[in-house]
Amino acid sequence: MPAFDPRILRIGIEVDGQLRVYDDLWMSATISKFANLLQNEAEVKIANLTRDARDFLLTETSPLNQLKKPRKLFIEAGRESIGVFALFQGDITGGTPSQPPDIILTLKAKTKQAAKGIVLAQAYGAREQLSTIAKGVADALGLALVFEAQDKAIANYSFTGGALKQVEKLGETGRVNAYVDDDRLIVKDYNVPLAQATHVLSKSSGLIGAPELTEQGVKVKYLLDPKSQLGGELELESEIYPAANGKYVIYQLSYEVSNRDTPFYCIAECKRKGAK
């Protein structure tokens, strides 16, 4: 990475099929992603939008707006040397402005929030492969499927209820780790990392400070890096705390990013790979 490598932060808001992208104002975002049934969530702040743009966004994202089409939020970040990569994609749940003079618009979003209001029914025959059921769940949610679990036959699978609850039923029925990560449905075995998603983390690759030991494994903070994936493998190489070194699976991944302030970090909470 060059000594001076300008950061890039882009926030896009989709309304009625049109994407409004902001990248030249003061902006920040905090994102939390979970490899479980919790929805990924984000909060973004944008300062000094024009009054017309601010009023438009507040009107479109208001809970009083009776239009049912979800307002999608996209967050990308990176640096000039490597380009940008996606951090978050979800449905806006609300927006609030701050007081003058520097009016900051705050937007909150959750992944697939709109799917919670869709009720559907789905059933298969006497025996069906887990991968086939997972594909049906992904299609119903409009997601790409990443299936890396051991496949198995499931007897008499049926579901009726909110579309997003299908993910919970899928995980319980197949005894697998099933979760939504932005535009993908991930289905894998518990505490097994995603294939080809390994990030070797050391001081030279961006590790900040010493790893923090947790009940599950470790919590680490490092410079924003596109190699980290929720559910992926993190291979830790700490000089300060070598006892914590080893291979882990990322079960929670957070981002703190700003285009003009200090934060531009990943925070990963990890469980020792293969641990019961």
Backbone hydrogen bonds, N-H to C=O, Kabsch-Sander energy under -0.5 kcal/mol:
donor,donor_aa,acceptor,acceptor_aa,energy
5,D,3,A,-0.6
8,I,78,G,-3.1
10,R,76,E,-2.9
11,I,22,Y,-2.3
12,G,74,F,-2.7
13,I,20,R,-2.5
14,E,72,K,-2.4
15,V,13,I,-0.6
15,V,18,Q,-2.8
18,Q,15,V,-2.0
20,R,13,I,-2.7
20,R,18,Q,-0.6
21,V,19,L,-0.6
22,Y,11,I,-2.7
28,S,45,K,-1.9
29,A,257,V,-2.8
30,T,43,E,-2.3
31,I,255,Y,-2.3
32,S,41,E,-2.6
33,K,253,L,-1.9
35,A,251,Y,-2.4
36,N,34,F,-1.0
41,E,32,S,-2.5
42,A,109,A,-2.3
43,E,30,T,-2.3
44,V,107,L,-2.6
45,K,28,S,-2.6
46,I,105,L,-2.2
47,A,26,W,-2.5
48,N,103,I,-2.3
54,R,50,T,-2.6
55,D,51,R,-2.8
56,F,52,D,-2.2
57,L,53,A,-2.4
58,L,54,R,-2.5
59,T,55,D,-2.1
60,E,56,F,-2.4
61,T,57,L,-2.0
62,S,59,T,-0.7
65,N,62,S,-1.6
66,Q,64,L,-0.5
72,K,14,E,-0.8
72,K,70,P,-0.7
73,L,90,G,-3.1
74,F,12,G,-2.9
75,I,88,F,-2.2
76,E,10,R,-2.5
77,A,85,F,-2.1
78,G,8,I,-1.9
79,R,83,G,-1.2
80,E,6,P,-2.2
82,I,79,R,-0.9
83,G,79,R,-2.7
85,F,77,A,-2.5
87,L,75,I,-3.0
88,F,75,I,-1.5
90,G,73,L,-2.0
91,D,110,K,-3.1
92,I,71,R,-3.4
93,T,108,K,-3.1
94,G,108,K,-1.2
96,T,106,T,-2.3
98,S,104,I,-1.3
103,I,101,P,-1.3
104,I,102,D,-0.5
105,L,46,I,-3.1
105,L,103,I,-0.5
106,T,96,T,-3.1
106,T,104,I,-0.6
107,L,44,V,-2.4
107,L,105,L,-0.5
108,K,94,G,-2.4
109,A,42,A,-2.3
110,K,91,D,-2.2
111,T,40,N,-2.4
113,Q,110,K,-1.2
115,A,112,K,-0.6
116,K,113,Q,-1.4
117,G,114,A,-1.2
118,I,115,A,-1.3
119,V,117,G,-0.5
120,L,161,G,-2.4
122,Q,159,F,-3.0
124,Y,157,Y,-2.4
128,E,154,I,-2.4
130,L,152,K,-2.8
133,I,129,Q,-1.8
134,A,130,L,-2.7
135,K,131,S,-1.9
136,G,132,T,-1.7
137,V,133,I,-2.2
138,A,134,A,-2.6
139,D,135,K,-2.4
140,A,136,G,-2.1
141,L,137,V,-1.5
142,G,138,A,-0.6
142,G,139,D,-0.9
143,L,138,A,-3.0
144,A,183,D,-2.3
146,V,185,L,-2.9
147,F,145,L,-0.6
148,E,146,V,-0.7
148,E,187,V,-3.6
149,A,187,V,-0.5
151,D,149,A,-0.5
154,I,128,E,-3.5
156,N,125,G,-0.5
156,N,126,A,-1.6
157,Y,125,G,-0.6
159,F,122,Q,-3.0
161,G,120,L,-2.3
163,A,115,A,-0.7
163,A,118,I,-2.9
164,L,115,A,-0.7
165,K,162,G,-1.1
166,Q,162,G,-0.5
166,Q,163,A,-1.2
167,V,164,L,-1.3
168,E,164,L,-0.5
169,K,165,K,-2.0
170,L,166,Q,-2.8
171,G,167,V,-2.2
172,E,168,E,-2.4
173,T,169,K,-2.7
174,G,170,L,-2.4
175,R,171,G,-1.1
176,V,171,G,-1.6
177,N,188,K,-3.1
178,A,176,V,-1.0
179,Y,186,I,-2.1
181,D,179,Y,-0.5
181,D,184,R,-2.7
182,D,180,V,-0.5
183,D,181,D,-0.7
184,R,181,D,-1.3
185,L,144,A,-3.1
186,I,179,Y,-3.0
186,I,184,R,-0.6
187,V,146,V,-2.7
188,K,177,N,-2.2
189,D,148,E,-0.6
192,V,189,D,-1.4
194,L,231,G,-1.9
197,A,194,L,-0.9
199,H,233,E,-2.3
200,V,198,T,-0.5
201,L,199,H,-0.7
201,L,235,E,-2.9
202,S,200,V,-0.5
203,K,237,E,-0.6
205,S,202,S,-0.7
206,G,203,K,-1.1
207,L,202,S,-2.7
208,I,221,K,-3.0
209,G,207,L,-0.6
212,E,219,K,-2.7
213,L,211,P,-0.6
214,T,217,G,-2.2
218,V,270,C,-1.4
219,K,212,E,-2.3
220,V,268,A,-2.4
221,K,208,I,-0.5
222,Y,266,C,-2.4
223,L,206,G,-1.7
224,L,264,F,-2.3
228,S,225,D,-0.9
231,G,250,I,-1.9
232,G,229,Q,-2.4
233,E,197,A,-2.4
234,L,248,Y,-2.4
235,E,199,H,-2.3
236,L,234,L,-0.7
236,L,246,G,-2.7
237,E,201,L,-2.8
244,A,241,Y,-1.7
245,N,242,P,-1.5
246,G,236,L,-1.4
248,Y,234,L,-2.4
249,V,271,K,-3.0
250,I,232,G,-2.6
251,Y,249,V,-0.6
251,Y,269,E,-2.2
252,Q,269,E,-1.6
253,L,33,K,-2.1
254,S,267,I,-2.9
255,Y,31,I,-2.2
256,E,265,Y,-1.9
257,V,29,A,-2.6
258,S,263,P,-1.3
259,N,27,M,-1.8
265,Y,256,E,-2.8
266,C,222,Y,-3.1
267,I,254,S,-2.5
268,A,220,V,-2.3
269,E,252,Q,-2.9
270,C,218,V,-3.0
270,C,268,A,-0.5
271,K,249,V,-2.4
272,R,216,Q,-1.2
273,K,247,K,-2.3
274,G,191,N,-1.4
275,A,272,R,-2.0
